Every structure is written in C-alpha cells, then in structure tokens.
Amino acid sequence: MITLYGIKNCDTVRRARRWLESQGHTVKVHDFRSDGLDRALVEHWLHATSAKSLVNKRSSSWKALDLDARQAIQAALDTDAAAANPCVVEALLEHPTLIKRPVVELSGQTVVGFCERSYAGLLAKQAG
C-alpha cells in the first residue's frame, strides 16, 4: 500500500491517487487535517527533501501568514540549515496546508508533488 500525505479534497492529491490506482496500486490518503501530522514525520520530510520544495509559498495558507512569520520562514529557507530550523517545523505543524502536496515515499525516496514520469520511474525501481 502507498500512503499519499496531503488533503483529500486537493486536486493534485486526487490526481496522484487516481494515477497510482490506475497503475494497480492500493492507495491510502493521510489527510493532514483529519488524520493529523506529527513532528517526527515533518522533520523526516525536511531532511529527506529540500525544505524549499516542501513549503508551498503559492498556497493561500502562506499568503494568510503575517509578514513577520513569512519573513522568518523565508529567512530559514534561504539557509542550508532550513530543515533543522524550528521556525520551519513549527510553521508546518501549525499550518499543515503550507506543505506542498502530495508527499509520498517511494523506493526509499520522499517525493513532493505529483509527476507521472517521476512516480513511474520510482515505481519501476521499487518493482525491480
């Protein structure tokens, strides 16, 4: 079973789910809002991917943050140590919709967003 982390009503999460199911995979959607999000998982994602790729600065959640919060997060993202910055972790835990969706772990890699070609390549590695 493949777990997609995101929000059930997110178009990209739905598209990724449909694609994975069309490829014969069983998919579970872990909804940030209803299923929650824990610190260890967020920290893992931040270390496994680029923090810049994980924080969705185009989201309405980003735009709703006050200027000081956005500046603090941006300052952290501009450093090489963003993954270890408690400011980023706390922001993602407090506002999980700041996380670009979906997040999925395939073939030992954490993938943010959905791209059929990337998923297909990783699933081929997993099968082989």
N, C-alpha and C positions, 0 to 999 in steps of 0.2 A: 504494500500500500504506500502511496505517495501522499505526503501531507503538504498542502498548499497553505501558507500562512498569509492572511490578508483580511478582507472584509467580504462577506458573502455577496453583497449587492454591488461590488466593484466590477465594472465591465471587463477589466483585464484579468481579474481572478476567474471570472466566469469563462472567458475565452480560453485561458490556460487549462481550466478544468475540462472543458469540452474537448480540447485538443488531446489532452492526456488520455481521457476516456476513449476517444476515437482510436487511440493507439493501443487500446486493450488494457490500460492500467486502471486500478481501483484508486480513487482519489478521495481524500478526506480534506475538507476545508476547515482550518482552525481560524475562527473569526476572532480578531483582536478584541472586538467589543464584547462579544458574549462569552468567549472562552478564556479571555484574559491573556496576559503576556507577563512573563517573568524576567527578572533581571539577568539571570544566567543565560537565557536564550538571546536576549538583546546584546549582551556582551559578546557572546559567541559570534553572532552575525557581524558585529562591528569589527571583530578580529579576523573573521573569515572573508570579509568583503571590504571594499573601500567604504568608509563612513560617508563619503560624498555620494556614493551610489545608493546608499541606504536611506538617506534623508531626502525626502521629496519636497524640494523647495518650490514646486509648482502647485502644491496642494492648497486647498482652502484653509487647512489647519495651519500651514506655515504663514499664510497671509493674515490669519487671525491672531497670531502671536504678537505680543507687544514688541516694539522696536528694540528694547534692551535685550529681550530674550533672543530675537533673531540675530542681533549683533553678536551676542555671546556664543551662540551655536555656530554662526559663520566663522567667527574667530577660531573656534576649536576645529572646524572643518578645514581651515586654511593651514593647519599644522599637521605634521606627520603623526602626531600622537592623539588624533581625534578619537580613536577607538577607546583610548584609556581615559578620556576626559569625562568626568562625572556629569558635566553640564549636558553632554550629548545623550548619555544613557538616561538621565533623569527626564529630559525632554521627550525622548521616545517612549518611556514608560508612562509619563503623564499624558502624552498626546500620541497614542499609537498610530493614528491616521497620518502622522508625519512620515511613517515608513512607506517607502515605495513598494508597491505590490505587483504580484505576489512574491513571497520569499519561499524558496523551496530548496531542499538539499537533494542533489542528485549525484551519484557516483563520487561521493565524498567532497563535493563542491557545493557551496552555498551560492545560489543564483537569485539575483534580484531582478524583478521584471519578467516579462514573457517575450520570448523569441522562439518561434518554431524550430529554426535551424539550430539554435543553441541547445534547446531541450532534446532535439533528435540526436545530436552528437553525444550528449551526455548519457542519454538512454542507451545508445549503441555501446558506449564504453561499459555501462552497467551490465548489459546483456553479455558482453564478450569477455 
